[in-house]
């Protein structure tokens, strides 16, 4: 096993979810968290996921992260701290919310960070959760969210652009509803077009690089290859030639669509309406038509490919969080997953109800039983 050169060596929680306090001191091997449902395994993974951009693997509100006793919310403060071992030494990072409505703070090596974006210089995090099992058969919004999370892992500014674009859309919809002067709409639509163009071309650039990596990677029958694409932005399916051309086209399109969008109560065209589609390459079958097991394998293959891409493009090996990953995989695929993780030489946190699912990891992992918010080292 090739050991990671960048990994999490320490995790500390305070007043977080069902944990009053919690501590993990780790080496660079994988981490297996096992125990009954509701014991706190996913809470630990979520705490680590907060060191990525966004609101973590559950997308939770800050106030929901604080431990509640007897259904009281008197204390809304919570904190999570990690230590990252890197090629250049240790990095201490902490995040939390320390007073009602205070927002989320971040400290790096004892210094307040100016933005959450600073985390991306030190750590990239990817995850899979059971909620994603129906991704290919569910709503397009869930696929977009998953896809944009992959893009953000490689291009951190993508998350900021998405947030700005969504705020601009809400503003436009409100202006349409209130029959505001067209000059206001001209201004907000110009802003929207800038954000939309950046989102559109970041997505295309990401797909180009990920697809190239998938196509040139050694075929692994346990995790099928994907053919990735995005649905067309416009009904006539033409492709914009440049960011400037797309901005101008969107500005004109939205201006001419104001009455239609006003009646609909929403903006009907834009990157927020695009779908992310996947085809099982070996079977030439849409992911939505594949079996549940094949869909799970496609998801795992995508996350592994994305991890390789992030490592190749940024020289940062991403930390993986795989929640309840092993229960629905047969032994062959579990072993293939463990072998792929070793090949990546990254640190992976995995959870499951039974330690037996991780038997084939043997001493390549360190094991912790989670029992009623207590962490017990094996």
N, C-alpha and C positions, 0 to 999 in steps of 0.2 A: 504493500500500500504506500502510495506517495502522499506524504503528509502535507496539509495546507501550509503555506507561508503566511497567510492572513486568516485569522480566526478569532472568535469571541472566547476570551479566557475567563470572563467574570460577568455574572448577571446579578443585579440586586433590584428587588421590588419593595416598595413601601406603600401600603394602603391601596393596593391595586387589585381590582376585581375581588376574588374570594381570598386573596392573600393579605394578611396583616403585614407580614414581612416574608421575604424569601431570598435565598442566596444559592447561587451555583458557582463553583469554581471548577473550571474545565481545562482539559488539554485540547489538542487540535483534532482529536478524533471526532467521529460523528456522535450525536447525542440521541439516545432513545428515552422518551418519556412514556411510561406506561401506567395504566391504572383505570379504574372504573369511570364510566361516563359521569361528567359533572365534578370530577375531582380537581380540575384546574389545569389540565394538560394544554388545552387550546389557549387558556389565558396566558400561560407562559410564552407560547409561540406568538400570540398577539402582542405581548409586551415587547418582544424583540422586533416584531414587524414595524413598530412605531419609529424605528430608526431608518425607515424609508420614507419617501415623500408620500403625503396623503394621510389617511386616518387609520392605517393599519389593515390587517387582513379581515376585520369585521366591518370596517367603515364606521366605527362607533363615534358618537358624540363624546367630547371630552368629559362631561359630567358623568357619563355612564361608566367611566373607567375607575372611578373611586369606589373603594369598598363600602358597601352599605350594611349597617348593622341594624337588625330589627326594622328594616324598611325605612330607616332614617337617612336623610341626606345632609345631615348637619355638617359633615366634613367632606368637602368636594375635592380636597387635595390628594394628589397621588404622584408618585415618582418612579421612574425606571432608570437604572444606570447600567452601562456595560463597559467593559474594557476590551479593546481590539488589539490583538498582537499583529504587527505588520513588519514588513521588511525594514522599516525605519524606526522601529520601537513601538512602545505602547501608546494607545490613544484612549483617553477616558472620555466617555460621552454620557450625558444625562439629559433626560427630558421629563416633563411633568407639568401639572397645573397646580398652582399653590394657593389659589383663592378663587372664590366664586366669580365666574365671568372674567378671569384674568387672562384667558387664552393659554396657549401652550408655549413653554419655553424650552430652549436648547442650550446646553453648555458643552463646550469641547475643550478638554484639558483645563477646566476651571474657568474658562472665559465665556461670557455670554455670546452666542452666535447671533449674527445680524439677521440670518434667515435660516429656515430649515434646509435650504438648498446646500448649505455647507456640509451636511452629512454625506452627500454623494461623493465628496473627495476622499472619503475614508471607507465607506461601506456601501454595498449594493445588496439588496435582499429580494429574493423571489419566493413565492409560495404557491402551494396548492392546498385547497380545503375541500371537504365533502360537498360544500355548496356549489362547487364548480362541476360536479358530476353531470348535471343536466344542461351544461353550458350550450351545447350544440343544438339542443332541442328547445331551448328556452327563448326568451325575448332577445331581440337584437341589442338592446341596451346593455344586457349582461355581457354579451360578446365584445361590444365596444369597450366596456370597462376593463375586461380582461386584457384585450389587445393593447389598450392605452397604458395599462400597467406594465406590460412588456416593453413598450416603446419608452416609457419613462425610466425604466431601469437602465436603458442605454443612453437616453437623451433626457437628463433631469429637467431641463427647461420646458419640456413638453407638458409637464403637469401644471406649471404656471400658466402657460398659454391656454390650456384647456379651461382652467378656472376663470381666466379673464374673458374667454369667449362665452362661457356659460353666463357670467354676470352681464355681459353685453346683450346676450339674447333676452334675458329677463327684462332688461331695461327697454329693449325694443318692443317686446310684447306689451309692456305697461304703457309705453308711449302710444302704441297703436290703439290700445283700449281707451286711453284718455283723449284721443283725437288731438294730440299735440301738434304744434307747428311742424311742417315738413323739414325745416332747417335742423331741428333737433334729431329727426330721424335720419337725415343725411349724415350727420356727424356720427351717430351711433352705428350706422350701417358701414361707414368707412372704417371704424374701429373693428367691427365684427369681421370685415373682409380681410384685414391684416392678420387677425388671429386665425381665421379660417384657413387662409393660405398657408400659414406656418404649420398648422395642424395637418393639413392635407399632405404637404410635401415631406414632413417628418415621418408620417405614416408610410408613405411610398418609399422613402429612403430606407426606413427600417425593414420593410418587407423585402426590398431588393437584397439587402445584406444578409438577412436571415435565410431567405430562400436559397441564396448562393451557398451559404454554409451547409444547409440541409442537403442540397443537391450534390455537394462535393464531399460529404461526410461518408464514412464507411457505413454501409447499410446494416442496420440492426433489426432483425426480424421481430424481436420482442417489443420494440417501440417503433411503429411504422412511421415512415416519412410523410410529411404534409406538403400539400400544394396550397399556398396562401394567396388570398386576394381580398380586395375591398369592393363592395358594390359601387356602381357609378354614382357620382355626385349629382349629376343632372339626368333628367329623364331620357334625353337623346343619347346618353352614354358616351359623349365625346370627352376626350381627355384634355384638360388645360395644358398649355405648352410652357407656361412659366408662372412664377408667383405673381408678377405684376399683371399678367393677363387674367389670372384667376381673380385677383382682387377687383379689377375693373368689371369683370363679368358678374361677379357676385353683387357688387354695388348696384349695377343696372338691374339685375334679376330681382333683388329684394325691393328695390324702388317700385318696380312694376307689379310686385306681388303683395303690396301692402293691404289692399282690400281683401284679398283671398286669405292672407294670414290673420287679418283682424277678425274675420268671420270664424276662422278655425280656432282662434285664441292661442295660436302658437306659430312659430316660424317653421314652415314646412320643408324647406330645403337648406342644406348645409352639412358640414361634417358631423354634426350631432345626429344625423339621420342615416348615416352610412352603416352598413353591416359588414362584419368581418367573417369571411367564409373560409372553410378548410375542406380540402379533399384528401381522403386517404389515398396516397400516391400509388401504393402497390395494388390496390383494388380499384382505383379510379372511381371511387364512390364518395359522395358527400358525407361529411362526418355525421350529419343529422340522421343518415340512413344506416349508419354502422351500429353494431351491437354495443351494449353498455361497456363490455370489456374492451372492445376496440376503441371506443371513445376515451376511456380512461388511459389506455396506452398512448393514444394520440396526444392527450394533454401532457402526460409525463414526457413524451418525446419532445414536445414543444418547449417545455420548461428546461429540459436538459440542453436543447439546442440554443435556447436563449442564453443560458448560463455560459455556454461556450462562446457565443457571440460577444457578450459583455466582457468576458475575459480577454478575448482577442482584440477588441476595440479600445478597452480602457485599461487593460493590464491589472484590473481588480477582479479577483475571484469572488463571485457573489455567494453570500450565505443562502442556503436553501432551507425553507420551512415546509415540511410535508406533513400535514395534519391527517391522521387516520389513513395513512397511505397504503398500508400493507394488507389490511383485512380483505380487500376485494381483488387482490392479485393472487394468482396461483404461484406456487413455489418457483417455477421457472422464471416468471417475470419479476418476482421479488429479488431473486439472485441477480438477474440482469440489471435491475435498478441499482442494487448495491455495487455491482461491478462498474456501472457507469459513474456512480458517485465517486468511486475510488479513482477512476480515470480522470475525472474532472479535478481531483485533488483540491476539493473545497470542503468546507464543514457543512454538515447537514443536520438539522434538528428534525427528528421524526417522532410522531406520537402514535399510540395504539392502545387498545384495551388490554392486550395480552402480550407479554414479553416473548412468547413463543414465535410470534410472527417475524421476529428479528433474529431468530436463532442463527441464521446463516451469516449474519454480520460478525458473530463471534467477538474477538477482541479488537475488531476494527471500530467498535463503538464503546461508549461509556453509558451506563444504564442507571436510570433514576425512576423509582416508583413514586407516583403522585397519589397521595391518599388524604382526602379532605384538606386540601391546601397545605399539606406537609410534604416536603421533598426528602425522600429517603434514598441515599446512594446504595447501589448494589455492592 
